[in-house]
């Protein structure tokens, strides 16, 4: 621990994006180039990003150390006046375990600043050329995870969330896909024909996309031996049978930036 503390210690929490190194934000990339100490999510981060770090930067793989050690590294480096970066995969505010880190650092007088990143769900949707909120299908996205070692509140059971019939995205859960499908069907809004997709390592060079429906997606995924690092997406938006056009760009729809066209419609 440093004896003299910097006057304004800061730790930056930044998202690295879903995998493609080009999908890190400009702001996060600037920090990565300048940071003195970087604690990164080694199990999920594209290692090519670390090639941007300074040669004399101190790098720590968070997957190999525990919560207390991560905290000590961030605290001591910031107190020493260094530019400190906690580099998360995806976006740090979705399943990033950032709250427990921020609270403890702030209790020690360290300012924490968040820099958002492209979460893997958006990377997966882009790879699928899919609109997650599609008029005539759903205007709602439910992001959740299956229950295993990390408990899920009773009111957030998969079968209850599935009753809405909206787009559902499962993080950290593909190894439980067979059980997830069983619970989804219990919700009553989805059927065996409901479209589904699994995207392994979205936007990475070795990305794998599996599409199907709730009747076969578990089999296809297990047959491909995908058990981690994948998004499971369910809903009609995966393969819509039809959808409505947006009102915003409808020539007969007025809004704050454009008046509806007054031209008469032609009969065909």
N, C-alpha and C positions, 0 to 999 in steps of 0.2 A: 504493500500500500504506500502511495506517495505521501510524503510528509507535508508538503505545501500544496494546497488545492488551487486549481485555476479559478479565476474570478467568475467565469461564466461557463461551467462545464456543460457540454451538450452531447447527447447520443442521438444519432439519426437512425430511424428504422425505415428501411426502404424495401420495396418489392422489386424483384428481379424479372418478373414476368413469367409466363408459363413454360418457357424452355428455349425458344428461338432467341439467341443473344441480341438480335436487332429489336426485340420487343421490350427491352428495358426502357424506362422513360429517360428523356434527356437529362432531367434533374438528377435522377439516381445515377446515371452514367457519369455525370460530372463529379459527384461525390466519390464514386468508386475510383476514379482516376486520381483523386487527391487524398483519400483517406489514409491515415497513419495506422489505424487498427481496424480490422474487418473481421467480424464474427459472422460466418455464413452458414447456410443450411446445406451442408455437404451432401446429404442423401438425396436431395431433390434439385439442387442448383446445377445449371449447365456450367461445367468447369471452364468453358471458353471465356466466360465473363471474368474470371479471376486473372486472366491474362492482361486485363486492363489495369490491374492494381500496380502501384509503384513497386519498384524492385525492393525497396527497403520497408515496405508495409508489413506489419505483423498480421498473419492470417491464422484464424482459428476455426476449425470445423466443428460446428455446434452439435453435429450428430455423434461426436465422440466424447463430449463432456456433459456434465449435468447442469441443472438450473443454477445452482449456487456458483459454480465455476464461471459460467457465462456471465452472471451478474458481476462477479469480482473483476473479470477482464474489462467489461464495459465501464464499470465504476472507476477503476484505477487508471485506465487510459484517459478517460475524460477528465478526471481530477488532475492528471498530469498535463492537461492542456492540449491533448492530441485531438485530431479530427477522427471521430469514432463512428463506425457504421455497423449496424446490425442488419445484414443483408438476408432477407427472407426470400423464399421461392414465392412465385405468384404475387399476391397482394398480402401485406403483413396483417391486415385486419380481418381476414377470413381464415379461420382455423390456424392462426399464426402464433397462439400462446403469447401474444404481446402484452396483454393487460398485466399479467403477473410480473413481467420484466419492467414495464413502465412504472407501475406503482412503487416498486422497491427503489428504483433509481430516483424517482421524484421525491421520495421520502428522505433521500440523502442529498437533496438540493440540486439534483442534476436535471436539466431541461431535456425533455424528450420531444423530438419532432418526427412526425410520420410523413412518409412519401409513398403515395399509393402506387400500386403496380397492376399490370394486367393479370387478373386471376385466371386459373386454368380453365374455368368454365367458359370464359369468353374466348380463350384460345381454342377450345374444343368446338364451340359453336362456329367460329370462323372456319375451322377445318371442314366442318360439315356444310358450310354455306347456308347456315340455318338462322332464322330469326326466332329468338326465344319467346318473344311476345308477338303473336301473330293474330291480327284482327279476324274474328270469326272462329278462332280456336281457343286462345287464352290471352289474358293480359296480366297474368301472374306467374312469377317464378318462385318456387320453393327450393331453397338450398338447405340441405340437411346431411346427416350421416347416419349410418346404421349403428346400433348399440352393441358394444362388446365390452372392452375394459372401461371406456368412457361412457358413463350413464347418460341417458336421454330422458328429459322430463316426461311424465306419463302422458300429458296432453300433446306431446310431440311424437307419439308413436307413429310409425310409418303408415299403418292402416288408417289412422285418423287424418293425417296430412293428405293421403291419397284420395280421400273422399271428395276433394275439391276438383280433381280431374285436370289440374293445371300442369304446367311444365314443372317437372321435378328433377333436381340434379343432386347426385350423391357424391360427396367427397369421401376419400379414405375408407371406402366400403366395398370395392369391387370383389374382394375375397369372400364377401358374404352375399353375392348377387343372387344365389338361388333362394335364400331366405328372404331377401328384399322383395323379389318377385312374388313370393307367396303372400307377403304382407300387403303388397300393392294391390293384389287382386282381392284381398279382403275388404279394401276400402269401398268397393262398389262402383267407382267411377271409371276404372280401367278394365279392359277385357284382355283376353289372350291376343287379340288383334292390335292392341295399342302399340304404336311404334316405339322403338327404343334403340339406343346407341351406346356403345362403349368406345371411348377414345383413350388409347394408351399413349402416354407421353405426348400430349397435345403440343403441336408446333415444333417438336424435336425432329431431327433428321430420321430417326427410327420410329416415328409415329405409326400407330396401327389404329385403323378405324373398323369397327364391327357394327353393322346395323342389322336390325331384325324387328321382332316384336316380343311381347312378354311371354309368348309361348316358346320361343327358341333362343332368346338372347343369352340366358344363363348357360345353356349348352354350348353355344358358339364361343362364348367368352372362356369357359373352362376348357374347351377343346383347344383354344389358342394359348392356353396356359398363362393367361393374364390374371395376376393375383394382387397387383399393387400398381401405384402410379397411374391410375386411370380414373376418368370421370364416367359415371353412369347417368345417362339422361333419358327421361321417360316423358312421353306426351305426344299428342297429335302433331306438334310442330316439327318433330323429327322427320316425318314424312306425311305432310298434310294432304288430305283428300280434296281439300278446297279451302279457300280463305277469302276474306273481304279485302277490297282495296282500301288504302288509307284515305280518310276524309281530308287530311291536311292538303293533299295534292289533287283532290277532286275539283274539276273545273266549276262545279256547281256549289262549291263550299266556300264561304267567306270566312276570313279570320283577320287577325290584327295586322297582317302584312300584305294581304291580297284580297281583292274583291272577287266574288264569283263572276264567271263569264256570263254575259247577257246574250250571247249568241244563241239563236234557236237551234234545237236539236233536229237533225235530219231523220226522216223516216226511211227505213230500209225495207 
